[in-house]
Amino acid sequence: MRFPEHLQDRSTWSMAGHCPIEKALGVVGTRSAMLILREAFYGTARFDDFVDRVEMAPATASTKLKALVDVGALERRPYREEGGRTREEYALTAAGKELLPVIVALYRWGRDHADREPALDLVHLGCGEELGVEVTCSAGHPIATDDLELRRAAKR
């Protein structure tokens, strides 16, 4: 990664408190939050199923689900089983679905570096090939670490 001249002296600036990675990790950076998101991508929708499938305490699941709803990664939707009361289930929002590359990258990294014999593979339904993750610029060019430059953000 490269820095323009005015940012090369790392002792003169810090991203602490202003970093998008830091802010994202404040919401999704825990084991339980990431596993809830994994389950949401797998189709889990109901509270009890999240608790069972992620093997977490109901209080933890409740806290993490609320936080993911609050940031817009999940939404609550009402459902009602015949003869039962109306309850809520969870679904990924568009913002939540944008986390797919993160989930896939963590899956691939864990499979390649932490689990020598994974139980499952993530594959493309259309051709059967394993999923990959690639960093590209908005013009679609593949980016390597040496091709990155950190710049001051433009005013939005």
C-alpha positions in Angstrom: 0.0 0.0 0.0 1.3 3.4 -0.8 0.7 6.8 0.7 0.8 10.2 -1.0 3.6 12.5 0.3 1.4 14.4 2.8 0.4 11.1 4.5 3.7 9.3 4.4 4.7 10.4 7.9 2.4 8.1 9.9 3.3 9.9 13.2 1.4 13.0 12.0 -2.0 11.4 11.5 -4.2 8.6 12.8 -7.4 6.9 11.6 -8.4 6.0 15.2 -12.1 7.0 15.7 -12.5 7.8 12.0 -11.8 4.5 10.3 -14.6 2.7 8.4 -13.1 -0.6 9.3 -13.1 0.3 13.0 -16.8 1.4 12.8 -17.8 -1.8 10.9 -16.0 -4.0 13.4 -17.9 -2.2 16.2 -21.0 -3.8 14.7 -20.0 -7.0 13.0 -16.6 -7.6 14.5 -17.5 -10.2 17.1 -17.6 -13.9 16.7 -21.3 -14.0 17.5 -22.3 -11.2 15.0 -20.4 -12.8 12.2 -21.9 -16.3 12.9 -25.4 -14.7 13.0 -24.7 -13.2 9.6 -23.4 -16.5 8.3 -26.6 -18.1 9.4 -28.7 -15.4 7.8 -26.9 -16.1 4.5 -27.6 -19.8 5.0 -31.3 -18.9 5.4 -31.8 -18.9 9.1 -34.5 -16.5 10.1 -36.0 -17.3 13.5 -34.6 -16.3 16.8 -34.5 -19.8 18.3 -32.8 -21.1 15.2 -30.1 -18.5 15.5 -29.6 -19.5 19.2 -29.4 -23.2 18.3 -27.3 -23.0 15.2 -24.7 -20.5 16.5 -24.8 -22.1 20.0 -25.1 -18.9 21.9 -27.1 -17.7 24.9 -30.4 -16.2 24.0 -29.4 -12.9 25.6 -26.3 -12.7 23.4 -28.3 -13.5 20.3 -30.9 -10.9 21.2 -28.2 -8.2 21.7 -26.4 -9.1 18.4 -29.6 -9.4 16.4 -30.8 -6.0 17.7 -27.4 -4.4 16.8 -27.5 -5.9 13.3 -31.1 -4.6 12.9 -30.1 -1.1 14.2 -27.3 -0.7 11.6 -29.6 -2.0 8.8 -27.9 -5.3 8.1 -31.0 -7.3 9.1 -34.6 -6.4 9.2 -37.4 -7.8 11.3 -40.4 -9.3 9.5 -43.6 -10.5 11.1 -44.7 -14.1 10.7 -47.5 -16.2 12.2 -47.8 -19.9 12.3 -51.3 -21.3 12.2 -52.9 -21.0 15.6 -50.0 -19.0 17.0 -49.3 -15.4 17.8 -47.5 -13.1 15.5 -43.8 -13.2 16.0 -40.8 -11.7 14.2 -38.1 -13.3 12.1 -35.0 -11.8 10.6 -33.9 -11.3 7.0 -30.9 -9.8 5.3 -31.3 -6.3 3.9 -29.6 -5.0 0.8 -26.9 -3.6 3.2 -26.6 -7.0 4.9 -26.2 -8.7 1.5 -23.3 -6.4 0.8 -21.4 -8.3 3.5 -21.3 -11.4 1.2 -17.8 -10.8 0.0 -16.7 -10.5 3.7 -18.4 -13.7 4.6 -16.9 -15.5 1.6 -13.4 -14.1 2.2 -13.5 -15.2 5.9 -14.8 -18.6 4.8 -12.1 -19.1 2.3 -9.3 -17.8 4.6 -10.5 -20.1 7.4 -10.7 -23.1 5.1 -7.3 -22.4 3.6 -5.4 -21.4 6.8 -7.4 -22.7 9.9 -9.3 -25.8 8.8 -7.4 -28.4 6.8 -10.5 -30.5 6.2 -13.5 -28.3 5.8 -16.9 -30.0 5.8 -18.4 -27.8 3.1 -17.4 -25.8 0.1 -19.1 -22.6 -1.2 -19.7 -23.0 -5.0 -21.4 -21.1 -7.8 -24.7 -22.7 -8.5 -24.4 -22.0 -12.2 -21.1 -23.8 -12.9 -20.2 -25.6 -9.7 -16.8 -23.9 -9.2 -15.7 -22.6 -5.8 -16.3 -19.0 -4.9 -13.5 -16.6 -4.8 -13.1 -13.0 -3.6 -11.2 -10.4 -5.6 -10.6 -6.7 -4.9 -11.3 -4.5 -7.9 -11.5 -0.8 -8.4 -14.8 0.7 -9.5 -13.7 0.4 -13.1 -13.3 -3.4 -12.6 -9.5 -3.6 -12.6 -8.1 -6.3 -10.3 -6.1 -4.8 -7.5 -3.0 -6.2 -5.7 -1.7 -4.9 -2.4 1.0 -2.9 -4.2 -1.6 -1.2 -6.3 -3.4 0.5 -3.4 -3.0 4.1 -2.4 -4.6 5.6 0.7 -5.9 9.1 0.1 -7.9 11.7 1.9 -11.6 11.1 1.3 -13.3 13.5 -1.1 -16.1 15.5 0.5 -19.4 13.8 0.0 
